[in-house]
Amino acid sequence: MAVEYVANTSGSAEVNGVTYTFHEGITRFSADHPVIRACPLFFDRDGVAPDVEAATANPGQLRGGPQ
């Protein structure tokens, strides 16, 4: 299965004289596409959640534990 990347922002980029337009959460390109190599910060690997740490609700409360 080919690895795909999905846009994490909306915009456009010119790569080798070609303008590519992309829309956040909608536009997907294969990993070997020129726009992915030229602008990697505008895309995330599809199906992979961003590495974001969840905050605890109350002091001393364990994440994923009883509420």
C-alpha positions in Angstrom: 0.0 0.0 0.0 1.4 3.4 -1.0 2.0 6.0 1.7 -0.1 9.1 1.3 0.1 12.5 2.8 -2.8 14.9 3.6 -2.6 18.7 3.6 -2.5 20.2 7.2 -3.2 23.7 5.8 -4.7 25.2 2.7 -2.6 27.0 0.1 -0.6 26.6 -3.0 3.0 26.0 -3.9 5.0 26.3 -7.1 7.3 23.4 -7.7 9.4 23.2 -10.9 7.1 25.8 -12.6 3.9 23.9 -11.7 1.4 25.4 -9.2 -0.2 22.9 -6.9 -3.2 23.9 -4.8 -4.1 22.0 -1.7 -6.9 22.1 0.9 -6.5 21.2 4.6 -7.8 17.7 5.3 -8.9 17.1 1.7 -5.9 17.1 -0.7 -3.7 14.0 -0.7 -0.5 13.2 -2.5 1.7 10.1 -2.6 4.9 10.2 -0.6 7.0 10.5 -3.8 5.1 13.5 -5.2 7.3 16.6 -5.9 5.1 18.9 -3.7 5.6 16.6 -0.7 9.4 16.7 -1.2 9.4 20.5 -1.7 7.0 21.5 1.1 6.9 18.7 3.7 5.7 21.0 6.5 2.4 21.5 4.8 1.5 17.8 4.9 1.1 15.0 7.5 1.2 11.3 6.8 -2.4 10.2 6.2 -3.8 8.0 9.0 -1.2 9.1 11.6 -2.5 11.3 14.4 -0.3 14.3 15.2 1.9 13.9 18.3 -0.1 16.0 20.8 0.0 15.4 24.5 -3.4 15.4 26.1 -3.8 17.6 29.1 -5.1 16.3 32.4 -8.5 17.7 33.7 -7.5 18.0 37.4 -4.3 18.0 39.4 -3.2 14.5 40.2 -5.6 12.9 37.7 -4.0 10.2 35.5 -4.6 10.4 31.8 -7.0 7.7 30.7 -7.8 6.8 34.3 -11.1 7.1 36.2 -12.7 10.6 36.0 
